[in-house]
Amino acid sequence: MFSYRHGFHAGNHADVLKHVILVQLLTHLAAKDKPFMFVDTHAGAGAYSLEPGSYAAKNAEHGTGIGCLWERTDLDGALADYLAQVKAFNPGDALRAYPGSPQLALQMTRPLDPLRLFELHPTEGQLLREYFHAGGRRVAVRAEDGFAGLKSVLPPASRRALVLIDPSYEDKQDYAGVIAAVGDALQRFPTGVYAVWYPQVKRRESRELPAQLQRLAGGNWLHASLTVKGAPSDGLGLFGSGMFIFNPPWQLGDALHTALPVLQRLLGQDGHAGFHLQSHQP
């Protein structure tokens, strides 16, 4: 939906969970000499200002997300890795901007690793093109539906890829779109790493999505979710989020087993906060 602008939510608790996992996946894939492709089906604007007057400052959702981690010096493992990437994007001691998934991928990939970024929203897409105007041939920004565009880039020549699928889900058709896109992608390229983000909201489609993804996954998957508060009584608003990973590296489960309890403690807003971690690997 063209009404959605991720800038209003940049750095919130959902971004923290998504990007803690994304940093681990990028680290794993970049550890091997062979190139890999990074694909973001709903890339947004690439990066976001947190300064006064910005979209993010309007609701200041980053204050209950990355803001809860920014000044901590006692984090380790996956949380320390994530915080290091956010700090690398913020020279100095102040938290002034938040790196979106495309920026994190740019920071963590190598010259041999192509980035393929899709964004259909006309304003966000223009900002993304301007942001990566100097990215050269390694970074391709396409103003089109990422679900459809995914078909054009799979399988990659390197036979290695990390695909992030994170629509806004403001249109409930996005849930069906995710299932269709992942099903097609697995047919085209079954060994790719696919990371699907979803919101925890009071909507039947949100509750059912993880089980639907699990049925697609077969025997190699990981599902992690973080709930930060109880579901709102009016049925509106985000109270948590989850990530479902197809073909995850085996180390990811151990990293999240340590990180998720800390995120619950630091980002939890009431007694309903909690996390879920389940995986199956052959």
C-alpha positions in Angstrom: 0.0 0.0 0.0 1.3 3.4 -1.0 0.3 4.9 2.4 3.0 3.0 4.3 6.3 4.8 5.0 8.8 2.8 7.0 10.6 5.9 8.2 7.8 6.4 10.8 8.9 3.1 12.4 12.6 3.0 11.8 14.7 1.4 14.6 11.7 0.1 16.5 11.6 -3.3 18.2 10.6 -5.1 15.0 13.6 -3.6 13.2 15.8 -4.7 16.0 14.7 -8.4 15.8 14.8 -8.4 12.0 18.2 -6.8 11.8 19.8 -8.9 14.7 19.0 -11.9 12.5 19.9 -10.3 9.2 23.4 -9.4 10.6 24.0 -13.0 11.5 22.9 -14.2 8.1 25.1 -11.7 6.3 28.0 -12.6 8.5 27.6 -16.3 7.7 27.3 -15.9 4.0 30.2 -13.4 3.7 32.5 -15.8 5.6 33.0 -17.9 2.5 35.0 -16.8 -0.5 32.3 -17.5 -3.0 30.0 -14.5 -3.8 26.4 -14.4 -2.9 23.4 -12.2 -3.9 21.4 -10.2 -1.5 17.8 -9.5 -2.5 15.4 -7.3 -0.6 11.8 -7.5 -2.0 10.5 -4.5 0.0 13.6 -2.4 0.5 12.1 1.0 1.6 14.3 4.1 1.5 17.6 2.3 2.4 18.3 4.3 5.6 16.5 6.7 7.9 17.2 9.9 9.8 16.3 9.9 13.5 17.0 13.6 13.9 14.2 16.0 15.1 11.9 16.8 12.2 12.3 13.4 10.6 9.6 10.9 10.0 11.1 8.7 12.7 11.0 11.5 15.3 7.2 11.9 14.9 6.4 8.8 17.0 10.0 8.1 18.2 9.5 4.3 18.0 13.3 3.9 17.9 13.3 5.0 21.6 11.8 1.6 22.6 13.9 -0.3 20.0 17.5 0.5 19.1 17.4 3.3 21.8 17.3 0.6 24.5 20.5 -0.9 23.3 22.5 2.1 22.1 24.4 3.0 25.2 24.8 -0.5 26.6 28.3 -1.9 26.9 27.4 -5.3 28.3 26.0 -6.9 25.1 27.7 -9.8 23.4 27.2 -12.3 20.7 24.5 -11.5 18.1 23.4 -8.3 19.9 27.0 -7.0 20.0 27.3 -7.8 16.3 24.1 -5.9 15.5 25.0 -2.9 17.6 28.4 -2.7 16.0 26.8 -2.3 12.6 24.4 0.4 13.7 27.3 2.2 15.4 29.3 2.0 12.2 26.6 3.9 10.5 26.6 6.6 13.2 30.1 8.2 13.6 30.5 9.6 17.0 28.6 8.9 20.2 25.0 10.0 19.1 22.3 7.9 17.5 21.3 10.1 14.6 20.3 7.6 11.9 19.2 4.0 11.4 20.5 1.7 8.7 17.7 -0.1 6.8 18.2 -3.6 5.5 19.8 -2.4 2.3 22.3 -0.3 4.1 23.2 -3.1 6.5 23.7 -5.3 3.4 25.9 -2.7 1.8 28.1 -2.5 4.9 28.5 -6.2 5.3 28.9 -7.5 1.7 31.9 -7.4 -0.5 32.5 -5.9 -4.0 31.8 -9.4 -5.5 28.4 -9.6 -3.8 25.5 -8.1 -5.9 22.5 -6.3 -4.2 19.1 -6.5 -5.9 16.7 -4.1 -4.2 13.0 -3.8 -5.0 10.6 -1.0 -3.9 7.2 -0.3 -5.4 6.3 2.8 -3.4 7.0 5.7 -5.7 8.4 8.0 -3.0 10.4 5.3 -1.2 11.6 4.0 -4.5 12.9 7.4 -5.6 14.7 7.9 -2.2 16.2 4.4 -2.6 17.5 5.2 -6.1 19.0 8.5 -4.9 20.6 6.8 -1.9 22.3 4.2 -4.0 23.0 6.4 -7.0 26.8 5.8 -6.6 26.5 2.1 -5.9 27.6 1.1 -9.4 26.6 -2.1 -11.2 26.8 -4.1 -7.9 23.6 -2.4 -6.6 20.5 -2.6 -8.8 17.4 -0.7 -7.6 14.1 -1.6 -9.3 10.8 0.2 -8.9 8.6 -2.8 -9.1 6.7 -5.3 -7.0 9.3 -7.4 -5.1 7.1 -10.5 -5.1 7.1 -10.5 -8.9 10.7 -9.2 -9.3 12.0 -12.1 -7.2 11.3 -14.4 -10.1 13.7 -12.4 -12.3 16.8 -12.8 -10.1 16.5 -16.5 -9.1 18.5 -18.6 -9.3 21.6 -16.4 -9.0 24.7 -17.3 -11.1 26.7 -17.9 -7.9 24.1 -20.4 -6.6 24.2 -18.5 -3.3 21.6 -16.0 -2.1 20.0 -14.3 0.9 16.5 -13.1 0.2 14.8 -10.8 2.7 11.0 -10.6 2.3 9.4 -8.0 4.6 6.3 -6.3 3.2 4.4 -3.9 5.4 1.3 -6.3 5.6 -0.9 -3.2 5.7 -2.7 -4.8 2.8 -3.8 -8.3 4.0 -3.1 -9.6 0.5 0.6 -9.4 1.4 0.2 -12.6 3.5 -0.9 -14.6 0.5 1.7 -12.8 -1.6 4.5 -14.0 0.8 3.3 -17.6 0.6 3.1 -17.5 -3.2 6.5 -15.8 -3.6 8.3 -18.1 -1.2 6.7 -21.2 -2.8 7.8 -20.1 -6.3 11.3 -19.1 -5.1 11.8 -22.5 -3.5 10.9 -24.2 -6.7 13.4 -22.0 -8.6 16.2 -22.1 -6.1 15.6 -24.5 -3.2 19.0 -24.0 -1.5 18.7 -20.2 -1.1 18.4 -18.6 2.4 15.1 -16.9 2.7 14.2 -14.7 5.7 10.6 -13.7 6.0 9.6 -11.0 8.5 6.0 -10.8 9.8 4.2 -8.5 12.3 2.4 -9.7 15.4 -1.0 -7.9 15.1 -4.5 -8.9 15.9 -5.2 -10.4 12.4 -6.0 -14.0 11.6 -3.5 -14.0 8.7 -0.7 -12.9 11.0 -1.4 -15.8 13.4 -1.6 -18.4 10.6 1.5 -17.3 8.6 4.2 -19.1 10.5 2.4 -22.5 10.2 1.9 -21.9 6.5 5.6 -21.1 6.1 6.6 -24.2 8.1 4.6 -26.4 5.7 6.6 -24.9 2.8 9.9 -25.3 4.5 10.2 -29.1 4.7 13.0 -30.1 7.1 15.3 -27.0 7.3 13.9 -23.9 9.0 14.1 -21.6 12.0 11.3 -19.5 13.5 12.0 -16.7 16.0 9.5 -14.2 17.4 9.6 -11.4 20.0 6.5 -10.1 21.8 7.1 -6.8 23.6 3.7 -6.2 25.1 0.2 -7.5 25.3 -2.1 -7.2 22.3 -3.9 -3.9 22.4 -7.6 -4.0 23.4 -8.6 -1.9 20.4 -7.0 -4.4 18.0 -4.8 -1.8 16.5 -1.0 -1.7 16.5 2.1 -3.9 16.5 2.9 -5.8 19.7 5.7 -8.0 18.4 7.1 -9.5 15.3 8.7 -12.7 14.0 11.2 -14.0 11.5 10.9 -17.3 9.6 14.2 -18.5 8.0 14.4 -21.1 5.3 17.8 -23.0 5.1 19.3 -21.2 8.1 23.0 -21.7 9.1 23.2 -24.1 12.0 24.9 -21.5 14.2 21.8 -19.1 14.1 19.8 -21.1 16.6 22.5 -21.0 19.2 23.0 -17.2 18.7 19.3 -16.5 19.1 19.0 -18.8 22.1 21.3 -16.3 23.9 20.0 -13.1 22.3 16.2 -13.4 22.6 16.0 -13.5 26.4 18.1 -10.3 26.5 15.8 -8.7 23.9 12.8 -9.6 26.0 14.3 -8.0 29.0 15.5 -4.9 27.3 12.6 -4.3 24.9 9.7 -5.8 26.9 7.1 -3.2 27.8 4.8 -5.2 30.1 4.3 -8.6 31.7 3.1 -10.0 28.3 6.6 -9.7 26.8 8.2 -13.0 25.7 9.9 -14.8 22.8 9.6 -18.0 20.8 12.4 -20.0 19.2 11.9 -23.2 17.3 13.9 -24.8 14.5 14.3 -28.0 12.6 17.5 -28.9 10.7 18.4 -32.2 9.0 
